[in-house]
Amino acid sequence: MKYEQWRTNPRRFLAMTGYTLEQFDKLLPDFSDMHDEYLSSHYINGKPRNHHRTFVIYANSPLPTIEERLVFILSYLKLNPLQEQHADTFGMDQKPCNEFIHGLKIILDKSFEFSGDMPAQTPAELSAKLKAVFPKDGPEKELLHDGTEREIPRPLDFDEQQEKYSGKKKKHAVKNGIIATVFCLVLFVSPTVNGNVHDKKIADTCYFIPKGYKLWQDTGYQGYKPDGVCIMQPFKKPKGKELTMEQKEYNREIASFRVRIEHTIGSVKRFRIVKDECRLRKAGFVESVFATCAALHNLRIKMKPFCYKNKLT
């Protein structure tokens, strides 16, 4: 089995799954519980069973253990291989490989929802998450937000091509807005929108920052200022003019702090399913997979606590 083979080499295990052995072992108990609970009422292809039953993995299954199934889905998200290639790696045909990918991703999402690592995806969930992360008597409330694009195959329909085309990336893409803490923990992932939607429009329509927070953003959010929120944003260069030395120095200070959101996005995109072109379109996979990878990132962050020194006073 690939799990047993990769586990003997920690560096290879990290390269193939995106997780260290310690992180994998931390995730495994919740995944195991959600696996048995979900498959007792559903088939692996997502169809509901006629009767609730105690689930047992059959001896002839190509993925005969919980560990092998978790390695299977993590490896797919990390490497973004062709399904034929992934099926061959785990000794199965392409059809059951596709069913396992979609079924095990649902179970992975449920395990993160149970552990609390899944980022909020609606304004109501964001409000509850903020209250949990920032108690009234807690530290200063600081957030960072930004948008990120993911490449998709060129759509066949002309109108859809126009909607999905990103002038920034010069490719067809979809986009998500994210909100993170200064410790790079992803609190919110917006609904997936077309590649031609501006970052500010995502902020205006998909989420709301309540009063009392300090929000770090780039010049793409020019004009975005929720009531009662302290906005930290660099000066935009006037057309035909230059910034003063003081403004340039301020912009450097802003950038040195705001780079944390870029590091957060880069960490999420260690899983190449959200970095490279995503070919899966079934069951809203493209729309939901970024939140899954953000949850995988959150578990890593929680197991490696760290702190930045705030350069701005």
Secondary structure per residue as TSV (DSSP state, phi and psi in degrees):
chain	resnum	aa	ss	phi	psi
A	1	M	-	360.0	146.9
A	2	K	H	-64.1	-35.7
A	3	Y	H	-59.3	-49.8
A	4	E	H	-66.8	-35.8
A	5	Q	H	-69.0	-46.9
A	6	W	H	-72.4	-30.9
A	7	R	H	-66.4	-23.4
A	8	T	T	-72.0	-13.7
A	9	N	-	-128.0	95.9
A	10	P	H	-56.6	-37.2
A	11	R	H	-66.6	-40.9
A	12	R	H	-68.5	-37.5
A	13	F	H	-60.4	-44.0
A	14	L	H	-64.1	-42.5
A	15	A	H	-65.2	-35.1
A	16	M	H	-86.8	-25.4
A	17	T	H	-118.2	-16.4
A	18	G	S	81.8	0.0
A	19	Y	S	-124.9	145.3
A	20	T	-	-76.0	168.9
A	21	L	H	-61.5	-38.1
A	22	E	H	-65.6	-42.9
A	23	Q	H	-66.7	-40.1
A	24	F	H	-60.4	-46.6
A	25	D	H	-65.3	-29.2
A	26	K	H	-69.6	-39.5
A	27	L	H	-76.3	-31.1
A	28	L	H	-56.1	-45.5
A	29	P	H	-60.3	-44.9
A	30	D	H	-65.3	-40.3
A	31	F	H	-63.0	-41.0
A	32	S	H	-63.2	-44.1
A	33	D	H	-63.5	-46.7
A	34	M	H	-68.9	-31.6
A	35	H	H	-61.0	-50.9
A	36	D	H	-68.5	-37.2
A	37	E	H	-66.8	-44.5
A	38	Y	H	-68.9	-44.9
A	39	L	H	-78.2	-7.4
A	40	S	T	-76.6	-17.5
A	41	S	T	-122.9	-6.6
A	42	H	B	-137.1	153.5
A	43	Y	-	-80.1	165.9
A	44	I	T	-64.3	-23.3
A	45	N	T	-83.1	2.7
A	46	G	S	97.2	-11.3
A	47	K	-	-74.3	138.5
A	48	P	B	-71.1	144.7
A	49	R	-	-78.3	154.2
A	50	N	S	-70.0	-32.1
A	51	H	S	-136.3	142.6
A	52	H	-	-69.8	136.7
A	53	R	-	-146.5	158.5
A	54	T	-	-75.2	123.3
A	55	F	-	-84.5	136.8
A	56	V	-	-135.0	132.7
A	57	I	-	-74.7	127.4
A	58	Y	-	-67.8	149.6
A	59	A	T	-64.8	-28.7
A	60	N	T	-92.3	10.9
A	61	S	-	-66.5	140.6
A	62	P	S	-67.7	-18.3
A	63	L	S	-122.9	83.7
A	64	P	-	-82.8	-2.9
A	65	T	S	-135.2	160.9
A	66	I	H	-62.6	-40.6
A	67	E	H	-61.0	-43.4
A	68	E	H	-64.4	-35.5
A	69	R	H	-71.1	-37.6
A	70	L	H	-68.8	-41.3
A	71	V	H	-61.0	-39.0
A	72	F	H	-59.1	-50.3
A	73	I	H	-75.0	-36.7
A	74	L	H	-64.1	-41.7
A	75	S	H	-63.8	-38.5
A	76	Y	H	-65.3	-44.2
A	77	L	H	-67.7	-36.2
A	78	K	H	-71.4	-42.2
A	79	L	H	-100.6	-21.3
A	80	N	-	50.7	53.3
A	81	P	-	-81.5	168.0
A	82	L	-	-62.5	145.9
A	83	Q	H	-63.0	-35.3
A	84	E	H	-61.8	-39.9
A	85	Q	H	-68.1	-43.5
A	86	H	H	-66.1	-38.7
A	87	A	H	-62.1	-42.2
A	88	D	H	-65.9	-37.3
A	89	T	H	-60.1	-38.1
A	90	F	T	-104.1	13.3
A	91	G	T	68.0	49.5
A	92	M	-	-146.8	174.3
A	93	D	-	-84.2	169.5
A	94	Q	H	-67.4	-37.3
A	95	K	H	-63.3	-53.1
A	96	P	H	-63.4	-29.1
A	97	C	H	-60.9	-44.6
A	98	N	H	-62.7	-41.2
A	99	E	H	-65.8	-41.0
A	100	F	H	-64.9	-39.9
A	101	I	H	-58.7	-50.2
A	102	H	H	-71.8	-39.8
A	103	G	H	-68.4	-44.3
A	104	L	H	-72.3	-27.3
A	105	K	H	-66.5	-39.6
A	106	I	H	-59.5	-44.2
A	107	I	H	-65.5	-40.1
A	108	L	H	-61.8	-43.4
A	109	D	H	-60.9	-42.7
A	110	K	H	-65.1	-35.2
A	111	S	H	-67.5	-36.0
A	112	F	H	-73.9	-34.3
A	113	E	H	-64.0	-38.5
A	114	F	H	-67.0	-40.3
A	115	S	H	-81.4	-14.5
A	116	G	T	87.7	8.3
A	117	D	-	-86.3	-15.4
A	118	M	S	-70.1	127.1
A	119	P	-	-67.6	155.8
A	120	A	B	-63.5	150.8
A	121	Q	-	-132.8	3.5
A	122	T	S	-135.5	158.8
A	123	P	H	-56.7	-38.4
A	124	A	H	-65.3	-43.0
A	125	E	H	-64.9	-37.3
A	126	L	H	-63.4	-43.1
A	127	S	H	-60.1	-43.8
A	128	A	H	-66.5	-38.7
A	129	K	H	-65.4	-41.0
A	130	L	H	-64.2	-40.1
A	131	K	H	-65.0	-33.8
A	132	A	H	-74.8	-37.8
A	133	V	H	-81.3	-34.1
A	134	F	S	-119.8	83.8
A	135	P	-	-64.2	159.5
A	136	K	T	-58.4	-37.2
A	137	D	T	-96.9	18.0
A	138	G	S	-86.6	-167.7
A	139	P	S	-71.0	177.2
A	140	E	-	-58.3	138.3
A	141	K	-	-89.0	102.1
A	142	E	E	-123.2	136.8
A	143	L	E	-133.9	156.5
A	144	L	E	-127.8	144.6
A	145	H	E	-139.8	155.4
A	146	D	E	-167.4	168.4
A	147	G	E	-110.3	153.0
A	148	T	E	-141.5	144.3
A	149	E	E	-109.2	151.9
A	150	R	E	-132.4	131.6
A	151	E	E	-72.9	142.6
A	152	I	-	-131.1	162.7
A	153	P	-	-61.3	149.7
A	154	R	-	-62.7	119.9
A	155	P	-	-64.1	153.4
A	156	L	S	-79.5	-36.0
A	157	D	S	-73.2	133.5
A	158	F	H	-64.2	-43.9
A	159	D	H	-63.5	-39.7
A	160	E	H	-67.7	-33.5
A	161	Q	H	-59.2	-44.2
A	162	Q	H	-63.1	-40.1
A	163	E	H	-70.6	-37.7
A	164	K	H	-85.1	-13.4
A	165	Y	E	-74.3	128.5
A	166	S	E	-102.7	115.8
A	167	G	T	-65.9	-24.9
A	168	K	T	-72.0	-45.8
A	169	K	T	-92.6	-12.0
A	170	K	T	58.7	33.3
A	171	K	E	-144.4	168.8
A	172	H	E	-84.5	131.9
A	173	A	E	-152.6	166.5
A	174	V	E	-119.5	165.1
A	175	K	E	-139.1	148.7
A	176	N	E	-132.3	145.2
A	177	G	E	-97.0	142.1
A	178	I	E	-130.1	151.3
A	179	I	E	-122.5	132.7
A	180	A	E	-135.0	160.6
A	181	T	E	-85.7	172.9
A	182	V	T	-68.7	-13.4
A	183	F	T	-97.1	16.4
A	184	C	-	69.9	22.6
A	185	L	-	-88.1	123.8
A	186	V	E	-78.4	117.0
A	187	L	E	-95.4	-27.3
A	188	F	E	-148.0	138.5
A	189	V	E	-126.2	122.4
A	190	S	-	-71.8	164.1
A	191	P	-	-56.9	149.4
A	192	T	-	-73.8	128.6
A	193	V	E	-122.0	172.9
A	194	N	E	-67.5	156.5
A	195	G	T	-66.4	-19.0
A	196	N	T	-90.1	4.6
A	197	V	S	-83.8	133.2
A	198	H	-	-75.7	150.1
A	199	D	H	-56.6	-41.7
A	200	K	H	-64.8	-35.9
A	201	K	H	-66.3	-36.6
A	202	I	H	-61.1	-44.9
A	203	A	H	-64.0	-39.2
A	204	D	H	-68.7	-32.8
A	205	T	H	-108.0	-20.8
A	206	C	H	-108.2	-18.5
A	207	Y	-	-156.2	166.0
A	208	F	-	-138.8	129.8
A	209	I	-	-95.8	120.2
A	210	P	-	-72.8	171.1
A	211	K	T	-64.3	153.8
A	212	G	T	93.5	1.3
A	213	Y	-	-103.9	154.0
A	214	K	E	-104.0	126.0
A	215	L	E	-119.3	122.5
A	216	W	E	-96.7	130.8
A	217	Q	-	-150.4	165.8
A	218	D	-	-97.4	-178.0
A	219	T	G	-70.4	-10.5
A	220	G	G	-66.3	-16.3
A	221	Y	G	-101.3	26.9
A	222	Q	T	-52.7	123.8
A	223	G	T	93.8	-8.1
A	224	Y	-	-86.1	111.8
A	225	K	-	-150.8	88.6
A	226	P	-	-60.6	150.1
A	227	D	T	-61.6	129.2
A	228	G	T	80.0	7.9
A	229	V	-	-106.5	131.6
A	230	C	E	-83.4	115.0
A	231	I	E	-94.6	127.0
A	232	M	E	-110.2	106.7
A	233	Q	-	-143.4	139.5
A	234	P	-	-68.3	157.0
A	235	F	-	-70.4	141.0
A	236	K	-	-93.3	134.3
A	237	K	-	-64.0	123.4
A	238	P	-	-65.6	147.5
A	239	K	T	-64.8	124.7
A	240	G	T	77.5	5.5
A	241	K	-	-128.5	176.2
A	242	E	-	-120.0	153.1
A	243	L	-	-75.9	151.8
A	244	T	-	-74.0	165.8
A	245	M	H	-62.0	-37.4
A	246	E	H	-64.7	-41.0
A	247	Q	H	-66.8	-38.8
A	248	K	H	-64.8	-41.0
A	249	E	H	-65.3	-40.6
A	250	Y	H	-62.5	-41.8
A	251	N	H	-62.4	-38.2
A	252	R	H	-64.5	-40.3
A	253	E	H	-64.9	-42.3
A	254	I	H	-61.2	-46.4
A	255	A	H	-64.0	-37.2
A	256	S	H	-67.1	-23.9
A	257	F	H	-91.9	-41.3
A	258	R	H	-71.3	-12.8
A	259	V	H	-62.0	-16.3
A	260	R	H	-61.5	-35.2
A	261	I	H	-69.3	-32.7
A	262	E	H	-68.3	-40.2
A	263	H	H	-63.7	-37.5
A	264	T	H	-63.2	-48.3
A	265	I	H	-61.6	-41.7
A	266	G	H	-62.4	-36.9
A	267	S	H	-67.8	-41.2
A	268	V	H	-60.8	-39.3
A	269	K	T	-82.3	9.7
A	270	R	T	-60.3	-28.4
A	271	F	S	-84.4	110.2
A	272	R	G	-69.3	-10.0
A	273	I	G	-63.7	-25.0
A	274	V	G	-109.1	6.3
A	275	K	T	-106.4	-46.6
A	276	D	S	-91.7	-179.5
A	277	E	-	-64.0	125.3
A	278	C	-	-94.1	121.0
A	279	R	-	-93.5	-14.2
A	280	L	-	-79.8	135.9
A	281	R	-	-126.3	-9.4
A	282	K	G	-70.9	142.6
A	283	A	G	55.6	36.4
A	284	G	G	64.7	28.6
A	285	F	H	-61.7	-46.9
A	286	V	H	-60.2	-39.2
A	287	E	H	-69.5	-28.3
A	288	S	H	-106.7	-14.7
A	289	V	H	-72.1	-26.2
A	290	F	H	-65.4	-39.3
A	291	A	H	-64.0	-37.2
A	292	T	H	-61.4	-46.2
A	293	C	H	-69.2	-31.5
A	294	A	H	-65.2	-37.3
A	295	A	H	-66.9	-39.2
A	296	L	H	-61.1	-40.6
A	297	H	H	-63.2	-43.4
A	298	N	H	-60.6	-39.9
A	299	L	H	-63.4	-40.2
A	300	R	H	-61.9	-42.7
A	301	I	H	-65.0	-41.6
A	302	K	H	-66.3	-27.4
A	303	M	H	-86.3	-10.5
A	304	K	S	-129.1	70.4
A	305	P	-	-63.9	140.2
A	306	F	-	-152.8	169.7
A	307	C	-	-143.1	139.5
A	308	Y	-	-97.5	149.8
A	309	K	-	-89.2	124.5
A	310	N	-	-73.8	119.8
A	311	K	-	-82.8	-18.4
A	312	L	-	-98.9	138.4
A	313	T	-	-112.5	360.0
